[in-house]
Amino acid sequence: MDFGQSLPPLETDWSTEGIVARRDRYYAASQRRFVPYTTPLIFRRGHMQHLWDENDRRYTDLLGMNLCISVGHAHPTVVAAVQAQVAQLTHCTTMFYHPTPAHLAEELTQTMPAGHEWVVHFTNSGAEAIDLALLMARSYTGAIDMLSLRTSYHGATFGAQALTGIAGFRHNVPQLGGVAFLPEPNAYRGLFGQELQPYLDEVERAIETSTSGRLAGMILETVQGYGGIVEMPPAYIAGAAERVRAAGGLMIIDEVQSGFARTGDNFWAFEASGVVPDIVVMAKGIGNGIPLGAVVTHRRIAECMADKFLFHTYGANPVACAAGRAVLQVIREEGLQANAKAVGGALKSGLLELQARHPIIGDVRGLGLMMAVELVKDRKTKAPATEETAAIFEETRRQGIVVSKSGPHRSILRMVPPLCLSMEDVPTVLEAFEQSFAVALA
């Protein structure tokens, strides 16, 4: 046999019936579960901020394939970088050396606060990176106890799930111990409203009553993603970090959803707080759809694990890292951080006008291209409008936009589009929302 020759492409059945039947027959229950719409939505191709289904109908993507598409579907710079690397070497395990992951590590550390010796450990995903951050914090401090927030989401692996504060993401099995949950400083729905001090008091109270008094750390999303785009007040991040460090713990910042220029004002959302994290976790948009995650930390912290073998098979894959380098280049050279701020601001203004016309909208919030509309049955009681949200969500699809239904009560419409969403898209998106509300609530 003559090896290495190009073979004919395998056939792909693009019929709706065929796709649904194969998923139902061959997917495990755990993978069949995560389906947003009542009927399947099948995508065939994408370009920048748009998607096309199997019938060639176009949609404006306000989800970015769960924030994984950062600079745009099939962005030519990313495609070219990936194609070039695949054609040369598809994989190089980290026991051997390759320049592309090393370059990406250097470039990532250059986005971190200056004056510190940052190092990088690449993983395959965000959840794996969370697990590594947890292991690293416990190894470095010698302590066990962790603090997390009640409406947080950090991933579905065993370790990440234990740090997640939303019941819908926690399986009915014994979770890892040593995690205490705090009320989140949610200005709209939080336990103490907009007053900051009580939330910081809860950090101290948890340390005193729910831990040994000595912490491994606290993990915090600077903007909660699946929790409903809830921004952590910068003063809360700073105050929590002070208290955690006083108890010997590390401040772990989860930028899996909020990082890579998405919030507009900063490349990393934590920068607004003035806090220099001990550990930063990143993934999703880092590879523009190519699987990749990373833990970035100070060298002194990472060195605590130098005597143990820890390996993520595809974590420093050169193809994924080539995509990561291209993402950083595109964000920088195409001005996507400024675009996120400008387009996000215009979208938010339009959504606030929508709120003025629809009493069901209790809150509009977000930063840059990380936006949420929270729906309530009554603005005074703030009772979640879960059923109404489901109806409006289904209609948004028919109106040609792809959004997310999220939050602890599934009563929030979440928008996290590719950073290339343009000013020209804003009227189309707002009209689609207007029509969705009108039809679903008629």
N, C-alpha and C positions, 0 to 999 in steps of 0.2 A: 504494500500500500504506500502511496505517495503522501506522506504527512505534510501538513502545513498549507494545503491548497484551500482556496475559498470554496465553500460548499454553497449550494442553493439556499436561499433564506427559508426559514421555517414558516409555515402558513399560520396566520392568525385569524381567528373567527371574531369579526367585529359586530356580529349580530347581538342585539340586546339579550335575546333568549339564550344564546350560547354563553355569553359572559356571565349572566345571572346563574345559569345552571351549573357552570363549572365552579363558581364561587361557593354556591350552596353545597355542592357535592364534595369539594376538595379542601375548602378552608376550614380550619378548626373553629369551634364556637367562639373562642376568645378573639379571633380576627374577624369574624362575621359581625360582631356586636357593634362596632364603631361605624354606624351608617347614619348620616344626618337626616336624609329626606325619606319620605314615605315610599317613594319609588326611586330606582337607581338613577344616578346622574353619571354618565359615562363620558370621559374626556378623551379626545383623540390627539389633540395637539394644543400647543400654546405658543404665544409670542408676546414677550414683554408683559404688559398688564392685562392681556386678554387670553381667553381660553375658547376652544371650539369643541363641541360634543360630537358624537358619532354621526349626527345628522347635519353637521357643519353649521350649527347655530352658535353665534358668538356671545360670550359672556364677559363682563368686566370682573376681574378677579379681585375681590376685596378680602381674600383669605390667604393668598400667597401659599397655597397648599400647606396650611397650618404654619405660616411664617417661614417656611423653608425656602421659598423663592424670594430672595431679597432684592436682587438687581434686575429681575425680569425673566420670564420664561424664555428659554433658548437664547439668552443674551449672546450675541456673536463672540464677544471677547471670552466669555466663560466656555462656550462651545469649542472655540479654537484651542484654548489652553488644555481642555480635557482631551480633545481629539489628538493633539500633538503628543501628550503624555501616554495615552493608551497605545498609540502606534509605536512608541519606543519601549515602554516598560509598564505593564499594567499594575504590578505589585512588587514591592520590595519590603520584606519584613524588617522591623526596626533593629534586629540584631545585625543587619548590614546597613551601610551608610548610603544616603541619597541626598542630593542637595535641595530638592524641592521642599520636603518637610522642614528642613533646617531653615531655609529662607522664610517660610511661612511663620515659623516660630519667632524668628527675629522680627518680622513685620508686625506680628500680633503684639509683641512686647513693646513695640514703639507706639502703640495706641494707648498704652497704660500710663498712669501718672509718672512723670519723670522723677529721677532721683532715687529709684529703687532697682534692685537686681531681680528682675522678673524672669521666670522660666515657665516652660509649657510642657504639658503632657497631653498628647492627642488621644482621643477615644473615638469610638464609632458613632456615639450618639450623646444627646444631652443627659439622658437618664444614667448612662454609664459614667458620665462626667460628675453627676451629682453623687453617685455611689463613691467615686474616687475622692471627691472633696470631703465626704463624711469620713471615710477611712483615714484620709490625711489629717483632718482636724483631730480625730481621736488619737491617732498615732503621735502627733506632734505634742499635744497637750498632756497626754496620759489620762485624760478625763473621758467620761462617757456621755454626760448629759448634753443634749442639744435643745435649742429653742427654735420654734417655727411658728407660722401664723395659721389661724384657723381656716382661712379661705385660700390657702396657698396651693400651688400645684408644682411639683418638682419632678414628676416622672412616674412610670409604672413598674419599674423594676423593684425588687424586694426592699432595697435600701431607700430608694427615692420615694417609694410609696409610703414608707413609714414617716417621711418628712412632710407628706402631703396632707392638707387639712380639709379636704372635701370628700365626703363619704362616698360619692359616686365613683371615685378613683381608688378606693381602698377595698381590697378583696376581704372576704369573710374568713380570714386566717389569722393566726397570731402574728402581729406586726413586731418589727424590731423594737426593743425597749429603749428607754433613755431619751424620749422625745416629749417635751412639754409644749403645748400649744397656747398661743396668746391671742387675744382679740386684735384684729387688724385695724389700723387707723384709717377707716373708710369714712371720708368726709360726708358721704351721702347716707350710708346705712350703718355706720359703725356704732358700737355699743355706747361710746361716749361722744358721739357726734363729731364736731370739728375741733373740740378741745384736745390739745395735744398731750398735756401733762398726765392725764389719767392713763393713757396708753403706755407712757414711759414708766409710770408707777407699776403697771402690770408686769413689765419686764423685771423690775426689782422684786415684785411679789412672787413671780414664778421662780426666780433664782432662790429665794428664801424658803419657799414652801414645796416646790415640785422638783427640785434637784438636790444634789448633795451640797450645793453651794459653790461647787467648782465646775466650770463649764468646759466642754470641748468647743462649743461655738454656737452661733445663731445663723440660720440661713434665711435669706430675704430676697424676694423678687422686688426689684426697684419699682416695677409696674407689674402688678399681678395680671397674668394672662387669662387663664381659664377661670380665674376668680372674678373676671368681669372688667378688666382694664382699670384697676384700682391703683392709683399712683400713691406711693409711699411719700409722705411729706419729707423734704430734705432734712428738716430738724429732727424728725423721728429717726431717720437712719443714723444721723450723727449721735443723737442721745442714746439710742439702742447700742450702737458700737461702743460708746464710752462705758456703759454698764456691763456689757458682755466682756469687754477686755479687762475690766476691773475684777471680774470673776474668773479670769484666766483663760477666757475663750477667744476663738477666732471669729471674725466677721466674714461670713461667706455670702457673696453677692451672686444671685442667679440672674444672669443676663441672657438666658437662652432665648427669650421672646423679645426683650426690650433693647437688646444690643444692636450693634452695627448700624448706627446712625438713625435708627427707626424713630426715636422720639424727637429728632430735629434739632433741639438746642445743643445736644452733645452727642459724641460718638457712642459713649456708654451712659446710660441713664443715671448711674451712681454718681457721675461727676457733679451733678447739681447739688449734692449733699456736702461736697468738700471732703468726704471720707475716702481714705485710701484703703480699699479692702485688703484682707489677708489672703483671700482666695476668690477668684472670679471664675464662674462656670459659663461657658458659651457653647452654642450649637446652632441648629436650625439654619438660619440665614448665612452662616459661615461658609457653606458650600453651595449655596443657590440650588439646593435640591440633591446634591451629591452627599451621601452620608458622612458626617464629620462632626466631632465635638472636641472640646478642649477644656482643660483646667489650667488656668494661669495663676501662678502664685509666686511668692518670694522664695528665692533660692534657699534661705535658711529654713523655711518650712518644708520645702520639698525634700531637703536632705535627710529628713527624719525617716524616709522610706528607702534610703540608698542601699540598705543591706538585704532587702527583700525583692524577690522577683515579682513584677506586676506587668502584665502584657495585655494589650488590646489588639487583636489580630490585624484589623484593618485601620487602626487608629491613626497611623501616620502614612496611610496609603498615598503614594505619590500622585495618583490621579485626583483623589479628593483634595489633596493639598494644592495641586495645580489650580483646581477650581477655587479654593480658598484664597490663593494669591490673586487670582483674577477678580474675585469679588472685592477685595480691598482696593485694587487698582480702579475698578469701575466706580465704586463709591467715591473715591477721591477725585478722579478725573472728570466724572460726569456731574459732580456737585450734588449727589443724591441726598446728603444730609440737609442742605439748604432747600432742596426740592421737597423733602419730607415736611419740613417746617412750614413752607409756603402753602403747599397743596393741602396738608393736614389742617392748617388754619382756615383755609377757604371751605373745606369740607365741614369743619366744626361749626363755622358760622351758619352754613346752610342747614345743618342739623338742628341748631338752636332755633332757627326760624320754623323748622318742622315741628319742634317741640311746642312752640307758641300756638300752633294750629291743632295739635293733637294732645288732649289731656292725658292720654295713656302713657305718654313719654314722661317719666319721672325725672330722669337725669340724662344729660349729655356730657361726656367727659373724655379726656384723653390728651395725649401729647403727640405732636407730629402725625405720623401715619400709624397710630395705635389708638383707636377710637372705639367708644362704646355708647350705645343707646340702651338705657335700662327702662323696661316697661312695667308699669304698676296699675293695679285696678283702681287705686285711689291715691292721689298725691299726698293726702294727709296721713293715711295709714301706711302707705308704701307697701301694701300687700302685693307680692309678686304676681304679675300677669302672665303666668306660665302658659296657659292654654292659648291666650291671644298672641303671645310671642311665637308659639309654634305655627299658628295660622299665618302670621305675617312673614315668618321665615320661609314657609313653603311658597308664598306668593313672590318673594324676592327672586327666587329662582325663575319663575315664569316671567318676571320683569327683566331678566337678563343680567342679574348680578349674583355673585357668590359671596355670601357672608357666613358668619358662624353664630350658632345659638349656644350661649355659654352662661357661666355663673352658677352659684350653688343651687339656684332654683330654675335654671334654664330660662331665665327671663331677660336675658341681655343679648342684644345683637352686637356682635364684635366685628370690627373692621381692622384688618392688618394686611393691607395690600402690598404688592411689590413696591419698592421705593421709587419706581419710575412712573407711578400713577401721575397723570398730568392735570393741569388746570382745565384742559379741554374735557377731561373725563368727569369733572365735578358736577356740571349740570345734568349729565346723563345719570349719574349715580343718584343725585337728589331727586330727580324725576322718577326714577325707579322706586325709590323709597316712598315717595308721595303716592304713587299708584298702588304700591303694596299695602299701605295703610288703608287707602280708600277701598280697595277691593276686599281685603281680609276682614275689615271691621264694618263692612256695609250690612 
